[in-house]
Amino acid sequence: MLEFRYDTQLLIDGTDLDEDVIRDHFLACFEGDSLLAVGGPETIKIHFHTNEPWKVLEYCSMLGEIYDIVVEDMDRQSRGLQG
């Protein structure tokens, strides 16, 4: 059984985005692992494993426009089902 079920990925378009600030917020406020927050001041790519992807989406939507959103259920995938 996986500790964190949902592989959550998305892009954020905004202004003055800071990957370090975003990464620090994730580590302080969300439970999960496999965090990647990379990019520049206008676009950040997020990858995060969590049990509460809606919290990630809510936070990221406050930073800018979010798109290319993918939330995959890794538990279902591990059982050979569509994620």
mmCIF file of the N, C-alpha and C atoms, coordinates in Angstrom:
data_MODEL
# 
_entry.id   MODEL 
# 
loop_
_atom_site.group_PDB 
_atom_site.id 
_atom_site.type_symbol 
_atom_site.label_atom_id 
_atom_site.label_alt_id 
_atom_site.label_comp_id 
_atom_site.label_asym_id 
_atom_site.label_entity_id 
_atom_site.label_seq_id 
_atom_site.pdbx_PDB_ins_code 
_atom_site.Cartn_x 
_atom_site.Cartn_y 
_atom_site.Cartn_z 
_atom_site.occupancy 
_atom_site.B_iso_or_equiv 
_atom_site.pdbx_formal_charge 
_atom_site.auth_seq_id 
_atom_site.auth_comp_id 
_atom_site.auth_asym_id 
_atom_site.auth_atom_id 
_atom_site.pdbx_PDB_model_num 
ATOM 1   N N  . MET A 1 1  ? 0.842  -1.188 0.000   1.00 0.00 ? 1  MET A N  1 
ATOM 2   C CA . MET A 1 1  ? 0.000  0.000  0.000   1.00 0.00 ? 1  MET A CA 1 
ATOM 3   C C  . MET A 1 1  ? 0.888  1.253  0.000   1.00 0.00 ? 1  MET A C  1 
ATOM 4   N N  . LEU A 1 2  ? 0.496  2.210  -0.788  1.00 0.00 ? 2  LEU A N  1 
ATOM 5   C CA . LEU A 1 2  ? 1.241  3.458  -0.910  1.00 0.00 ? 2  LEU A CA 1 
ATOM 6   C C  . LEU A 1 2  ? 0.894  4.413  0.231   1.00 0.00 ? 2  LEU A C  1 
ATOM 7   N N  . GLU A 1 3  ? 1.891  5.118  0.718   1.00 0.00 ? 3  GLU A N  1 
ATOM 8   C CA . GLU A 1 3  ? 1.622  6.124  1.745   1.00 0.00 ? 3  GLU A CA 1 
ATOM 9   C C  . GLU A 1 3  ? 0.888  7.323  1.149   1.00 0.00 ? 3  GLU A C  1 
ATOM 10  N N  . PHE A 1 4  ? 1.303  7.744  -0.063  1.00 0.00 ? 4  PHE A N  1 
ATOM 11  C CA . PHE A 1 4  ? 0.671  8.877  -0.741  1.00 0.00 ? 4  PHE A CA 1 
ATOM 12  C C  . PHE A 1 4  ? 0.149  8.395  -2.084  1.00 0.00 ? 4  PHE A C  1 
ATOM 13  N N  . ARG A 1 5  ? -1.142 8.488  -2.258  1.00 0.00 ? 5  ARG A N  1 
ATOM 14  C CA . ARG A 1 5  ? -1.855 7.805  -3.334  1.00 0.00 ? 5  ARG A CA 1 
ATOM 15  C C  . ARG A 1 5  ? -1.851 8.533  -4.676  1.00 0.00 ? 5  ARG A C  1 
ATOM 16  N N  . TYR A 1 6  ? -1.899 9.854  -4.664  1.00 0.00 ? 6  TYR A N  1 
ATOM 17  C CA . TYR A 1 6  ? -2.135 10.596 -5.908  1.00 0.00 ? 6  TYR A CA 1 
ATOM 18  C C  . TYR A 1 6  ? -0.880 11.298 -6.414  1.00 0.00 ? 6  TYR A C  1 
ATOM 19  N N  . ASP A 1 7  ? -0.509 10.976 -7.645  1.00 0.00 ? 7  ASP A N  1 
ATOM 20  C CA . ASP A 1 7  ? 0.566  11.657 -8.354  1.00 0.00 ? 7  ASP A CA 1 
ATOM 21  C C  . ASP A 1 7  ? -0.064 12.898 -8.969  1.00 0.00 ? 7  ASP A C  1 
ATOM 22  N N  . THR A 1 8  ? 0.322  14.063 -8.482  1.00 0.00 ? 8  THR A N  1 
ATOM 23  C CA . THR A 1 8  ? -0.288 15.329 -8.890  1.00 0.00 ? 8  THR A CA 1 
ATOM 24  C C  . THR A 1 8  ? 0.745  16.151 -9.649  1.00 0.00 ? 8  THR A C  1 
ATOM 25  N N  . GLN A 1 9  ? 0.390  16.520 -10.885 1.00 0.00 ? 9  GLN A N  1 
ATOM 26  C CA . GLN A 1 9  ? 1.298  17.283 -11.728 1.00 0.00 ? 9  GLN A CA 1 
ATOM 27  C C  . GLN A 1 9  ? 0.543  18.429 -12.375 1.00 0.00 ? 9  GLN A C  1 
ATOM 28  N N  . LEU A 1 10 ? 1.212  19.551 -12.536 1.00 0.00 ? 10 LEU A N  1 
ATOM 29  C CA . LEU A 1 10 ? 0.586  20.699 -13.195 1.00 0.00 ? 10 LEU A CA 1 
ATOM 30  C C  . LEU A 1 10 ? 1.631  21.751 -13.513 1.00 0.00 ? 10 LEU A C  1 
ATOM 31  N N  . LEU A 1 11 ? 1.227  22.689 -14.317 1.00 0.00 ? 11 LEU A N  1 
ATOM 32  C CA . LEU A 1 11 ? 2.034  23.867 -14.627 1.00 0.00 ? 11 LEU A CA 1 
ATOM 33  C C  . LEU A 1 11 ? 1.311  25.088 -14.087 1.00 0.00 ? 11 LEU A C  1 
ATOM 34  N N  . ILE A 1 12 ? 2.101  26.068 -13.620 1.00 0.00 ? 12 ILE A N  1 
ATOM 35  C CA . ILE A 1 12 ? 1.560  27.349 -13.151 1.00 0.00 ? 12 ILE A CA 1 
ATOM 36  C C  . ILE A 1 12 ? 2.165  28.441 -14.015 1.00 0.00 ? 12 ILE A C  1 
ATOM 37  N N  . ASP A 1 13 ? 1.332  29.276 -14.612 1.00 0.00 ? 13 ASP A N  1 
ATOM 38  C CA . ASP A 1 13 ? 1.782  30.489 -15.295 1.00 0.00 ? 13 ASP A CA 1 
ATOM 39  C C  . ASP A 1 13 ? 1.428  31.667 -14.409 1.00 0.00 ? 13 ASP A C  1 
ATOM 40  N N  . GLY A 1 14 ? 2.394  32.523 -14.161 1.00 0.00 ? 14 GLY A N  1 
ATOM 41  C CA . GLY A 1 14 ? 2.149  33.685 -13.316 1.00 0.00 ? 14 GLY A CA 1 
ATOM 42  C C  . GLY A 1 14 ? 3.249  34.703 -13.494 1.00 0.00 ? 14 GLY A C  1 
ATOM 43  N N  . THR A 1 15 ? 3.386  35.569 -12.509 1.00 0.00 ? 15 THR A N  1 
ATOM 44  C CA . THR A 1 15 ? 4.442  36.572 -12.520 1.00 0.00 ? 15 THR A CA 1 
ATOM 45  C C  . THR A 1 15 ? 5.182  36.509 -11.193 1.00 0.00 ? 15 THR A C  1 
ATOM 46  N N  . ASP A 1 16 ? 6.465  36.697 -11.256 1.00 0.00 ? 16 ASP A N  1 
ATOM 47  C CA . ASP A 1 16 ? 7.319  36.686 -10.069 1.00 0.00 ? 16 ASP A CA 1 
ATOM 48  C C  . ASP A 1 16 ? 7.174  35.408 -9.251  1.00 0.00 ? 16 ASP A C  1 
ATOM 49  N N  . LEU A 1 17 ? 7.004  34.258 -9.921  1.00 0.00 ? 17 LEU A N  1 
ATOM 50  C CA . LEU A 1 17 ? 6.941  32.977 -9.225  1.00 0.00 ? 17 LEU A CA 1 
ATOM 51  C C  . LEU A 1 17 ? 8.327  32.621 -8.712  1.00 0.00 ? 17 LEU A C  1 
ATOM 52  N N  . ASP A 1 18 ? 8.396  32.045 -7.534  1.00 0.00 ? 18 ASP A N  1 
ATOM 53  C CA . ASP A 1 18 ? 9.669  31.684 -6.920  1.00 0.00 ? 18 ASP A CA 1 
ATOM 54  C C  . ASP A 1 18 ? 9.602  30.220 -6.508  1.00 0.00 ? 18 ASP A C  1 
ATOM 55  N N  . GLU A 1 19 ? 10.350 29.379 -7.209  1.00 0.00 ? 19 GLU A N  1 
ATOM 56  C CA . GLU A 1 19 ? 10.286 27.937 -6.941  1.00 0.00 ? 19 GLU A CA 1 
ATOM 57  C C  . GLU A 1 19 ? 10.689 27.609 -5.506  1.00 0.00 ? 19 GLU A C  1 
ATOM 58  N N  . ASP A 1 20 ? 11.605 28.365 -4.911  1.00 0.00 ? 20 ASP A N  1 
ATOM 59  C CA . ASP A 1 20 ? 12.013 28.103 -3.532  1.00 0.00 ? 20 ASP A CA 1 
ATOM 60  C C  . ASP A 1 20 ? 10.881 28.402 -2.552  1.00 0.00 ? 20 ASP A C  1 
ATOM 61  N N  . VAL A 1 21 ? 10.178 29.497 -2.758  1.00 0.00 ? 21 VAL A N  1 
ATOM 62  C CA . VAL A 1 21 ? 9.041  29.851 -1.902  1.00 0.00 ? 21 VAL A CA 1 
ATOM 63  C C  . VAL A 1 21 ? 7.937  28.810 -2.038  1.00 0.00 ? 21 VAL A C  1 
ATOM 64  N N  . ILE A 1 22 ? 7.661  28.396 -3.260  1.00 0.00 ? 22 ILE A N  1 
ATOM 65  C CA . ILE A 1 22 ? 6.623  27.385 -3.499  1.00 0.00 ? 22 ILE A CA 1 
ATOM 66  C C  . ILE A 1 22 ? 7.030  26.064 -2.860  1.00 0.00 ? 22 ILE A C  1 
ATOM 67  N N  . ARG A 1 23 ? 8.258  25.640 -3.046  1.00 0.00 ? 23 ARG A N  1 
ATOM 68  C CA . ARG A 1 23 ? 8.754  24.397 -2.450  1.00 0.00 ? 23 ARG A CA 1 
ATOM 69  C C  . ARG A 1 23 ? 8.641  24.456 -0.927  1.00 0.00 ? 23 ARG A C  1 
ATOM 70  N N  . ASP A 1 24 ? 9.047  25.570 -0.320  1.00 0.00 ? 24 ASP A N  1 
ATOM 71  C CA . ASP A 1 24 ? 8.968  25.717 1.131   1.00 0.00 ? 24 ASP A CA 1 
ATOM 72  C C  . ASP A 1 24 ? 7.529  25.642 1.624   1.00 0.00 ? 24 ASP A C  1 
ATOM 73  N N  . HIS A 1 25 ? 6.597  26.235 0.871   1.00 0.00 ? 25 HIS A N  1 
ATOM 74  C CA . HIS A 1 25 ? 5.182  26.176 1.259   1.00 0.00 ? 25 HIS A CA 1 
ATOM 75  C C  . HIS A 1 25 ? 4.679  24.731 1.225   1.00 0.00 ? 25 HIS A C  1 
ATOM 76  N N  . PHE A 1 26 ? 5.019  24.008 0.181   1.00 0.00 ? 26 PHE A N  1 
ATOM 77  C CA . PHE A 1 26 ? 4.614  22.603 0.085   1.00 0.00 ? 26 PHE A CA 1 
ATOM 78  C C  . PHE A 1 26 ? 5.130  21.818 1.284   1.00 0.00 ? 26 PHE A C  1 
ATOM 79  N N  . LEU A 1 27 ? 6.409  21.983 1.612   1.00 0.00 ? 27 LEU A N  1 
ATOM 80  C CA . LEU A 1 27 ? 7.009  21.216 2.696   1.00 0.00 ? 27 LEU A CA 1 
ATOM 81  C C  . LEU A 1 27 ? 6.401  21.564 4.052   1.00 0.00 ? 27 LEU A C  1 
ATOM 82  N N  . ALA A 1 28 ? 5.999  22.814 4.217   1.00 0.00 ? 28 ALA A N  1 
ATOM 83  C CA . ALA A 1 28 ? 5.432  23.255 5.490   1.00 0.00 ? 28 ALA A CA 1 
ATOM 84  C C  . ALA A 1 28 ? 3.943  22.944 5.625   1.00 0.00 ? 28 ALA A C  1 
ATOM 85  N N  . CYS A 1 29 ? 3.225  22.896 4.513   1.00 0.00 ? 29 CYS A N  1 
ATOM 86  C CA . CYS A 1 29 ? 1.763  22.862 4.588   1.00 0.00 ? 29 CYS A CA 1 
ATOM 87  C C  . CYS A 1 29 ? 1.099  21.588 4.077   1.00 0.00 ? 29 CYS A C  1 
ATOM 88  N N  . PHE A 1 30 ? 1.801  20.777 3.298   1.00 0.00 ? 30 PHE A N  1 
ATOM 89  C CA . PHE A 1 30 ? 1.182  19.602 2.694   1.00 0.00 ? 30 PHE A CA 1 
ATOM 90  C C  . PHE A 1 30 ? 1.929  18.338 3.094   1.00 0.00 ? 30 PHE A C  1 
ATOM 91  N N  . GLU A 1 31 ? 1.185  17.261 3.266   1.00 0.00 ? 31 GLU A N  1 
ATOM 92  C CA . GLU A 1 31 ? 1.808  15.962 3.475   1.00 0.00 ? 31 GLU A CA 1 
ATOM 93  C C  . GLU A 1 31 ? 1.995  15.293 2.115   1.00 0.00 ? 31 GLU A C  1 
ATOM 94  N N  . GLY A 1 32 ? 3.183  14.772 1.878   1.00 0.00 ? 32 GLY A N  1 
ATOM 95  C CA . GLY A 1 32 ? 3.436  14.102 0.613   1.00 0.00 ? 32 GLY A CA 1 
ATOM 96  C C  . GLY A 1 32 ? 4.916  13.861 0.426   1.00 0.00 ? 32 GLY A C  1 
ATOM 97  N N  . ASP A 1 33 ? 5.271  13.403 -0.781  1.00 0.00 ? 33 ASP A N  1 
ATOM 98  C CA . ASP A 1 33 ? 6.674  13.174 -1.108  1.00 0.00 ? 33 ASP A CA 1 
ATOM 99  C C  . ASP A 1 33 ? 6.890  13.354 -2.603  1.00 0.00 ? 33 ASP A C  1 
ATOM 100 N N  . SER A 1 34 ? 8.120  13.147 -3.026  1.00 0.00 ? 34 SER A N  1 
ATOM 101 C CA . SER A 1 34 ? 8.520  13.252 -4.440  1.00 0.00 ? 34 SER A CA 1 
ATOM 102 C C  . SER A 1 34 ? 8.247  14.633 -5.027  1.00 0.00 ? 34 SER A C  1 
ATOM 103 N N  . LEU A 1 35 ? 8.479  15.677 -4.231  1.00 0.00 ? 35 LEU A N  1 
ATOM 104 C CA . LEU A 1 35 ? 8.197  17.038 -4.668  1.00 0.00 ? 35 LEU A CA 1 
ATOM 105 C C  . LEU A 1 35 ? 9.227  17.537 -5.669  1.00 0.00 ? 35 LEU A C  1 
ATOM 106 N N  . LEU A 1 36 ? 8.722  18.064 -6.766  1.00 0.00 ? 36 LEU A N  1 
ATOM 107 C CA . LEU A 1 36 ? 9.513  18.844 -7.710  1.00 0.00 ? 36 LEU A CA 1 
ATOM 108 C C  . LEU A 1 36 ? 8.769  20.148 -7.945  1.00 0.00 ? 36 LEU A C  1 
ATOM 109 N N  . ALA A 1 37 ? 9.464  21.251 -7.784  1.00 0.00 ? 37 ALA A N  1 
ATOM 110 C CA . ALA A 1 37 ? 8.930  22.575 -8.117  1.00 0.00 ? 37 ALA A CA 1 
ATOM 111 C C  . ALA A 1 37 ? 10.048 23.280 -8.861  1.00 0.00 ? 37 ALA A C  1 
ATOM 112 N N  . VAL A 1 38 ? 9.950  23.274 -10.179 1.00 0.00 ? 38 VAL A N  1 
ATOM 113 C CA . VAL A 1 38 ? 11.044 23.791 -10.999 1.00 0.00 ? 38 VAL A CA 1 
ATOM 114 C C  . VAL A 1 38 ? 10.507 24.735 -12.061 1.00 0.00 ? 38 VAL A C  1 
ATOM 115 N N  . GLY A 1 39 ? 11.338 25.707 -12.415 1.00 0.00 ? 39 GLY A N  1 
ATOM 116 C CA . GLY A 1 39 ? 10.952 26.630 -13.460 1.00 0.00 ? 39 GLY A CA 1 
ATOM 117 C C  . GLY A 1 39 ? 11.557 27.994 -13.225 1.00 0.00 ? 39 GLY A C  1 
ATOM 118 N N  . GLY A 1 40 ? 10.851 28.991 -13.710 1.00 0.00 ? 40 GLY A N  1 
ATOM 119 C CA . GLY A 1 40 ? 11.321 30.363 -13.603 1.00 0.00 ? 40 GLY A CA 1 
ATOM 120 C C  . GLY A 1 40 ? 10.221 31.278 -13.113 1.00 0.00 ? 40 GLY A C  1 
ATOM 121 N N  . PRO A 1 41 ? 10.439 32.576 -13.207 1.00 0.00 ? 41 PRO A N  1 
ATOM 122 C CA . PRO A 1 41 ? 9.488  33.531 -12.642 1.00 0.00 ? 41 PRO A CA 1 
ATOM 123 C C  . PRO A 1 41 ? 8.124  33.576 -13.330 1.00 0.00 ? 41 PRO A C  1 
ATOM 124 N N  . GLU A 1 42 ? 8.011  32.981 -14.518 1.00 0.00 ? 42 GLU A N  1 
ATOM 125 C CA . GLU A 1 42 ? 6.727  33.008 -15.223 1.00 0.00 ? 42 GLU A CA 1 
ATOM 126 C C  . GLU A 1 42 ? 6.041  31.653 -15.308 1.00 0.00 ? 42 GLU A C  1 
ATOM 127 N N  . THR A 1 43 ? 6.793  30.561 -15.190 1.00 0.00 ? 43 THR A N  1 
ATOM 128 C CA . THR A 1 43 ? 6.211  29.216 -15.285 1.00 0.00 ? 43 THR A CA 1 
ATOM 129 C C  . THR A 1 43 ? 6.919  28.277 -14.320 1.00 0.00 ? 43 THR A C  1 
ATOM 130 N N  . ILE A 1 44 ? 6.111  27.544 -13.550 1.00 0.00 ? 44 ILE A N  1 
ATOM 131 C CA . ILE A 1 44 ? 6.636  26.548 -12.610 1.00 0.00 ? 44 ILE A CA 1 
ATOM 132 C C  . ILE A 1 44 ? 5.952  25.217 -12.893 1.00 0.00 ? 44 ILE A C  1 
ATOM 133 N N  . LYS A 1 45 ? 6.728  24.156 -12.923 1.00 0.00 ? 45 LYS A N  1 
ATOM 134 C CA . LYS A 1 45 ? 6.206  22.790 -13.040 1.00 0.00 ? 45 LYS A CA 1 
ATOM 135 C C  . LYS A 1 45 ? 6.177  22.185 -11.635 1.00 0.00 ? 45 LYS A C  1 
ATOM 136 N N  . ILE A 1 46 ? 5.036  21.597 -11.280 1.00 0.00 ? 46 ILE A N  1 
ATOM 137 C CA . ILE A 1 46 ? 4.861  20.945 -9.991  1.00 0.00 ? 46 ILE A CA 1 
ATOM 138 C C  . ILE A 1 46 ? 4.650  19.456 -10.217 1.00 0.00 ? 46 ILE A C  1 
ATOM 139 N N  . HIS A 1 47 ? 5.331  18.657 -9.407  1.00 0.00 ? 47 HIS A N  1 
ATOM 140 C CA . HIS A 1 47 ? 5.102  17.215 -9.340  1.00 0.00 ? 47 HIS A CA 1 
ATOM 141 C C  . HIS A 1 47 ? 5.129  16.860 -7.863  1.00 0.00 ? 47 HIS A C  1 
ATOM 142 N N  . PHE A 1 48 ? 4.063  16.172 -7.372  1.00 0.00 ? 48 PHE A N  1 
ATOM 143 C CA . PHE A 1 48 ? 3.959  15.906 -5.941  1.00 0.00 ? 48 PHE A CA 1 
ATOM 144 C C  . PHE A 1 48 ? 3.060  14.703 -5.716  1.00 0.00 ? 48 PHE A C  1 
ATOM 145 N N  . HIS A 1 49 ? 3.464  13.817 -4.812  1.00 0.00 ? 49 HIS A N  1 
ATOM 146 C CA . HIS A 1 49 ? 2.630  12.691 -4.403  1.00 0.00 ? 49 HIS A CA 1 
ATOM 147 C C  . HIS A 1 49 ? 1.960  13.058 -3.088  1.00 0.00 ? 49 HIS A C  1 
ATOM 148 N N  . THR A 1 50 ? 0.628  12.959 -3.038  1.00 0.00 ? 50 THR A N  1 
ATOM 149 C CA . THR A 1 50 ? -0.131 13.379 -1.868  1.00 0.00 ? 50 THR A CA 1 
ATOM 150 C C  . THR A 1 50 ? -1.438 12.597 -1.781  1.00 0.00 ? 50 THR A C  1 
ATOM 151 N N  . ASN A 1 51 ? -2.083 12.663 -0.650  1.00 0.00 ? 51 ASN A N  1 
ATOM 152 C CA . ASN A 1 51 ? -3.429 12.090 -0.507  1.00 0.00 ? 51 ASN A CA 1 
ATOM 153 C C  . ASN A 1 51 ? -4.503 13.148 -0.671  1.00 0.00 ? 51 ASN A C  1 
ATOM 154 N N  . GLU A 1 52 ? -4.101 14.409 -0.801  1.00 0.00 ? 52 GLU A N  1 
ATOM 155 C CA . GLU A 1 52 ? -5.053 15.514 -0.896  1.00 0.00 ? 52 GLU A CA 1 
ATOM 156 C C  . GLU A 1 52 ? -4.704 16.441 -2.061  1.00 0.00 ? 52 GLU A C  1 
ATOM 157 N N  . PRO A 1 53 ? -4.857 15.956 -3.294  1.00 0.00 ? 53 PRO A N  1 
ATOM 158 C CA . PRO A 1 53 ? -4.459 16.774 -4.443  1.00 0.00 ? 53 PRO A CA 1 
ATOM 159 C C  . PRO A 1 53 ? -5.264 18.067 -4.570  1.00 0.00 ? 53 PRO A C  1 
ATOM 160 N N  . TRP A 1 54 ? -6.471 18.090 -4.057  1.00 0.00 ? 54 TRP A N  1 
ATOM 161 C CA . TRP A 1 54 ? -7.302 19.296 -4.154  1.00 0.00 ? 54 TRP A CA 1 
ATOM 162 C C  . TRP A 1 54 ? -6.659 20.457 -3.398  1.00 0.00 ? 54 TRP A C  1 
ATOM 163 N N  . LYS A 1 55 ? -5.924 20.185 -2.321  1.00 0.00 ? 55 LYS A N  1 
ATOM 164 C CA . LYS A 1 55 ? -5.236 21.253 -1.595  1.00 0.00 ? 55 LYS A CA 1 
ATOM 165 C C  . LYS A 1 55 ? -4.102 21.834 -2.434  1.00 0.00 ? 55 LYS A C  1 
ATOM 166 N N  . VAL A 1 56 ? -3.399 20.970 -3.152  1.00 0.00 ? 56 VAL A N  1 
ATOM 167 C CA . VAL A 1 56 ? -2.329 21.412 -4.050  1.00 0.00 ? 56 VAL A CA 1 
ATOM 168 C C  . VAL A 1 56 ? -2.912 22.301 -5.139  1.00 0.00 ? 56 VAL A C  1 
ATOM 169 N N  . LEU A 1 57 ? -4.000 21.861 -5.751  1.00 0.00 ? 57 LEU A N  1 
ATOM 170 C CA . LEU A 1 57 ? -4.624 22.642 -6.823  1.00 0.00 ? 57 LEU A CA 1 
ATOM 171 C C  . LEU A 1 57 ? -5.119 23.988 -6.311  1.00 0.00 ? 57 LEU A C  1 
ATOM 172 N N  . GLU A 1 58 ? -5.714 23.999 -5.120  1.00 0.00 ? 58 GLU A N  1 
ATOM 173 C CA . GLU A 1 58 ? -6.216 25.253 -4.553  1.00 0.00 ? 58 GLU A CA 1 
ATOM 174 C C  . GLU A 1 58 ? -5.072 26.242 -4.328  1.00 0.00 ? 58 GLU A C  1 
ATOM 175 N N  . TYR A 1 59 ? -3.993 25.780 -3.712  1.00 0.00 ? 59 TYR A N  1 
ATOM 176 C CA . TYR A 1 59 ? -2.845 26.666 -3.463  1.00 0.00 ? 59 TYR A CA 1 
ATOM 177 C C  . TYR A 1 59 ? -2.258 27.175 -4.779  1.00 0.00 ? 59 TYR A C  1 
ATOM 178 N N  . CYS A 1 60 ? -1.997 26.280 -5.699  1.00 0.00 ? 60 CYS A N  1 
ATOM 179 C CA . CYS A 1 60 ? -1.374 26.670 -6.958  1.00 0.00 ? 60 CYS A CA 1 
ATOM 180 C C  . CYS A 1 60 ? -2.245 27.633 -7.758  1.00 0.00 ? 60 CYS A C  1 
ATOM 181 N N  . SER A 1 61 ? -3.554 27.469 -7.680  1.00 0.00 ? 61 SER A N  1 
ATOM 182 C CA . SER A 1 61 ? -4.447 28.372 -8.417  1.00 0.00 ? 61 SER A CA 1 
ATOM 183 C C  . SER A 1 61 ? -4.389 29.799 -7.871  1.00 0.00 ? 61 SER A C  1 
ATOM 184 N N  . MET A 1 62 ? -3.935 29.958 -6.625  1.00 0.00 ? 62 MET A N  1 
ATOM 185 C CA . MET A 1 62 ? -3.779 31.304 -6.055  1.00 0.00 ? 62 MET A CA 1 
ATOM 186 C C  . MET A 1 62 ? -2.507 31.978 -6.554  1.00 0.00 ? 62 MET A C  1 
ATOM 187 N N  . LEU A 1 63 ? -1.588 31.194 -7.135  1.00 0.00 ? 63 LEU A N  1 
ATOM 188 C CA . LEU A 1 63 ? -0.317 31.736 -7.614  1.00 0.00 ? 63 LEU A CA 1 
ATOM 189 C C  . LEU A 1 63 ? -0.381 32.207 -9.056  1.00 0.00 ? 63 LEU A C  1 
ATOM 190 N N  . GLY A 1 64 ? -1.336 31.679 -9.803  1.00 0.00 ? 64 GLY A N  1 
ATOM 191 C CA . GLY A 1 64 ? -1.446 32.019 -11.219 1.00 0.00 ? 64 GLY A CA 1 
ATOM 192 C C  . GLY A 1 64 ? -2.398 31.065 -11.905 1.00 0.00 ? 64 GLY A C  1 
ATOM 193 N N  . GLU A 1 65 ? -2.331 31.052 -13.213 1.00 0.00 ? 65 GLU A N  1 
ATOM 194 C CA . GLU A 1 65 ? -3.177 30.154 -14.002 1.00 0.00 ? 65 GLU A CA 1 
ATOM 195 C C  . GLU A 1 65 ? -2.565 28.752 -13.977 1.00 0.00 ? 65 GLU A C  1 
ATOM 196 N N  . ILE A 1 66 ? -3.385 27.754 -13.631 1.00 0.00 ? 66 ILE A N  1 
ATOM 197 C CA . ILE A 1 66 ? -2.894 26.382 -13.629 1.00 0.00 ? 66 ILE A CA 1 
ATOM 198 C C  . ILE A 1 66 ? -3.452 25.646 -14.847 1.00 0.00 ? 66 ILE A C  1 
ATOM 199 N N  . TYR A 1 67 ? -2.631 24.754 -15.411 1.00 0.00 ? 67 TYR A N  1 
ATOM 200 C CA . TYR A 1 67 ? -3.041 24.001 -16.593 1.00 0.00 ? 67 TYR A CA 1 
ATOM 201 C C  . TYR A 1 67 ? -2.199 22.743 -16.713 1.00 0.00 ? 67 TYR A C  1 
ATOM 202 N N  . ASP A 1 68 ? -2.494 21.935 -17.718 1.00 0.00 ? 68 ASP A N  1 
ATOM 203 C CA . ASP A 1 68 ? -1.858 20.617 -17.889 1.00 0.00 ? 68 ASP A CA 1 
ATOM 204 C C  . ASP A 1 68 ? -1.902 19.834 -16.578 1.00 0.00 ? 68 ASP A C  1 
ATOM 205 N N  . ILE A 1 69 ? -3.077 19.838 -15.968 1.00 0.00 ? 69 ILE A N  1 
ATOM 206 C CA . ILE A 1 69 ? -3.275 19.205 -14.663 1.00 0.00 ? 69 ILE A CA 1 
ATOM 207 C C  . ILE A 1 69 ? -3.481 17.707 -14.846 1.00 0.00 ? 69 ILE A C  1 
ATOM 208 N N  . VAL A 1 70 ? -2.698 16.930 -14.107 1.00 0.00 ? 70 VAL A N  1 
ATOM 209 C CA . VAL A 1 70 ? -2.824 15.479 -14.116 1.00 0.00 ? 70 VAL A CA 1 
ATOM 210 C C  . VAL A 1 70 ? -2.830 15.003 -12.668 1.00 0.00 ? 70 VAL A C  1 
ATOM 211 N N  . VAL A 1 71 ? -3.878 14.256 -12.316 1.00 0.00 ? 71 VAL A N  1 
ATOM 212 C CA . VAL A 1 71 ? -3.941 13.617 -11.003 1.00 0.00 ? 71 VAL A CA 1 
ATOM 213 C C  . VAL A 1 71 ? -4.193 12.137 -11.269 1.00 0.00 ? 71 VAL A C  1 
ATOM 214 N N  . GLU A 1 72 ? -3.190 11.317 -10.958 1.00 0.00 ? 72 GLU A N  1 
ATOM 215 C CA . GLU A 1 72 ? -3.292 9.887  -11.212 1.00 0.00 ? 72 GLU A CA 1 
ATOM 216 C C  . GLU A 1 72 ? -3.308 9.122  -9.898  1.00 0.00 ? 72 GLU A C  1 
ATOM 217 N N  . ASP A 1 73 ? -4.167 8.141  -9.831  1.00 0.00 ? 73 ASP A N  1 
ATOM 218 C CA . ASP A 1 73 ? -4.302 7.295  -8.651  1.00 0.00 ? 73 ASP A CA 1 
ATOM 219 C C  . ASP A 1 73 ? -3.278 6.165  -8.767  1.00 0.00 ? 73 ASP A C  1 
ATOM 220 N N  . MET A 1 74 ? -2.173 6.301  -8.055  1.00 0.00 ? 74 MET A N  1 
ATOM 221 C CA . MET A 1 74 ? -1.091 5.324  -8.158  1.00 0.00 ? 74 MET A CA 1 
ATOM 222 C C  . MET A 1 74 ? -1.464 3.990  -7.511  1.00 0.00 ? 74 MET A C  1 
ATOM 223 N N  . ASP A 1 75 ? -2.397 3.999  -6.578  1.00 0.00 ? 75 ASP A N  1 
ATOM 224 C CA . ASP A 1 75 ? -2.873 2.744  -5.994  1.00 0.00 ? 75 ASP A CA 1 
ATOM 225 C C  . ASP A 1 75 ? -3.585 1.909  -7.051  1.00 0.00 ? 75 ASP A C  1 
ATOM 226 N N  . ARG A 1 76 ? -4.464 2.537  -7.816  1.00 0.00 ? 76 ARG A N  1 
ATOM 227 C CA . ARG A 1 76 ? -5.160 1.816  -8.893  1.00 0.00 ? 76 ARG A CA 1 
ATOM 228 C C  . ARG A 1 76 ? -4.154 1.324  -9.932  1.00 0.00 ? 76 ARG A C  1 
ATOM 229 N N  . GLN A 1 77 ? -3.192 2.150  -10.263 1.00 0.00 ? 77 GLN A N  1 
ATOM 230 C CA . GLN A 1 77 ? -2.183 1.743  -11.254 1.00 0.00 ? 77 GLN A CA 1 
ATOM 231 C C  . GLN A 1 77 ? -1.402 0.541  -10.768 1.00 0.00 ? 77 GLN A C  1 
ATOM 232 N N  . SER A 1 78 ? -1.071 0.502  -9.478  1.00 0.00 ? 78 SER A N  1 
ATOM 233 C CA . SER A 1 78 ? -0.304 -0.618 -8.950  1.00 0.00 ? 78 SER A CA 1 
ATOM 234 C C  . SER A 1 78 ? -1.096 -1.928 -8.982  1.00 0.00 ? 78 SER A C  1 
ATOM 235 N N  . ARG A 1 79 ? -2.438 -1.801 -9.071  1.00 0.00 ? 79 ARG A N  1 
ATOM 236 C CA . ARG A 1 79 ? -3.299 -2.985 -9.170  1.00 0.00 ? 79 ARG A CA 1 
ATOM 237 C C  . ARG A 1 79 ? -3.644 -3.296 -10.617 1.00 0.00 ? 79 ARG A C  1 
ATOM 238 N N  . GLY A 1 80 ? -2.984 -2.614 -11.570 1.00 0.00 ? 80 GLY A N  1 
ATOM 239 C CA . GLY A 1 80 ? -3.186 -2.894 -12.986 1.00 0.00 ? 80 GLY A CA 1 
ATOM 240 C C  . GLY A 1 80 ? -4.439 -2.248 -13.564 1.00 0.00 ? 80 GLY A C  1 
ATOM 241 N N  . LEU A 1 81 ? -4.996 -1.278 -12.866 1.00 0.00 ? 81 LEU A N  1 
ATOM 242 C CA . LEU A 1 81 ? -6.200 -0.581 -13.329 1.00 0.00 ? 81 LEU A CA 1 
ATOM 243 C C  . LEU A 1 81 ? -5.823 0.782  -13.883 1.00 0.00 ? 81 LEU A C  1 
ATOM 244 N N  . GLN A 1 82 ? -6.736 1.404  -14.611 1.00 0.00 ? 82 GLN A N  1 
ATOM 245 C CA . GLN A 1 82 ? -6.536 2.757  -15.126 1.00 0.00 ? 82 GLN A CA 1 
ATOM 246 C C  . GLN A 1 82 ? -6.423 3.712  -13.957 1.00 0.00 ? 82 GLN A C  1 
ATOM 247 N N  . GLY A 1 83 ? -5.367 4.548  -13.946 1.00 0.00 ? 83 GLY A N  1 
ATOM 248 C CA . GLY A 1 83 ? -5.118 5.482  -12.849 1.00 0.00 ? 83 GLY A CA 1 
ATOM 249 C C  . GLY A 1 83 ? -5.962 6.686  -12.942 1.00 0.00 ? 83 GLY A C  1 
# 
